[in-house]
Amino acid sequence: APPQATGPVNAAAIQQHFVLVVCTPWQQAVIKAHGRACILMDGTFRTNSLSYCLMGMVVADRHGNHVPVALCLTSSQEGGEEVALFVKAVED
């Protein structure tokens, strides 16, 4: 089932846009093991033919290697609500 928007996320705004969050069970385990100190996020905006936003989340492991732990692809250019849904989906 897709993640449900809760808390400060505006569910009505999200339903108007395409949002895909990818985080495997292995990636969730990496977050739990190494994500307490620092999680880094970055995104690209309007860099593809559909003007979709691609956001990525990485954590540093104990050796200092950065491990990708989640991706989010969305049709929205707003960012705020989608970022909140991205983080909530990864937390769950």
C-alpha positions in Angstrom: 0.0 0.0 0.0 1.3 3.5 -0.7 2.4 5.6 2.3 -0.4 7.6 3.8 0.2 11.3 4.4 -0.1 12.2 8.1 0.9 15.0 10.4 1.9 18.2 8.7 1.7 16.8 5.2 -1.2 18.2 3.1 -2.8 15.0 1.6 -4.9 16.9 -0.8 -1.9 18.7 -2.4 0.0 15.4 -2.7 -2.9 13.6 -4.5 -2.6 16.1 -7.3 1.0 15.1 -8.1 2.8 11.9 -9.0 5.1 10.8 -6.1 7.2 7.6 -6.1 9.4 6.8 -3.1 11.8 3.9 -3.3 13.4 2.5 -0.1 14.2 -1.2 0.1 14.2 -3.2 3.4 18.1 -3.3 3.1 18.2 0.5 2.7 15.9 0.9 5.8 18.3 -1.3 7.8 21.2 1.0 6.7 19.3 4.0 7.8 18.7 2.4 11.2 22.3 1.4 11.6 24.0 4.6 10.3 21.3 7.4 10.0 21.3 8.7 13.6 24.2 11.1 13.2 23.5 12.5 9.8 21.2 12.0 6.8 21.9 14.0 3.6 19.3 14.9 1.0 19.6 16.6 -2.3 17.4 17.1 -5.3 17.3 18.0 -9.0 14.6 20.3 -10.3 13.5 20.6 -14.0 16.5 18.8 -15.4 14.6 16.2 -17.4 12.1 16.3 -20.3 9.1 15.9 -17.9 10.5 18.5 -15.4 10.1 16.0 -12.6 12.0 16.4 -9.4 14.4 13.6 -8.3 15.4 13.6 -4.6 18.0 11.3 -3.0 18.8 10.5 0.6 22.2 9.1 1.7 23.8 8.2 5.0 27.5 7.8 5.9 28.5 4.3 7.1 31.1 3.8 9.8 33.9 4.0 7.2 32.7 7.3 5.9 31.2 5.9 2.7 28.0 7.5 1.5 25.3 4.9 0.9 22.1 5.8 -1.0 19.1 4.8 1.1 16.1 6.3 -0.7 14.9 8.0 -3.8 11.9 10.1 -4.6 10.6 11.0 -8.0 7.8 13.6 -8.1 6.0 15.7 -10.7 5.7 18.6 -8.4 8.0 21.6 -8.4 6.8 22.8 -5.0 9.0 20.6 -3.0 7.8 21.2 0.5 4.9 18.7 0.8 6.7 16.1 -1.3 9.8 16.4 0.9 7.6 15.8 4.0 6.0 12.8 2.3 9.4 11.5 1.3 10.8 11.7 4.8 7.6 10.2 6.3 7.6 7.3 3.9 11.2 6.5 4.7 10.6 6.7 8.5 7.7 4.3 8.2 
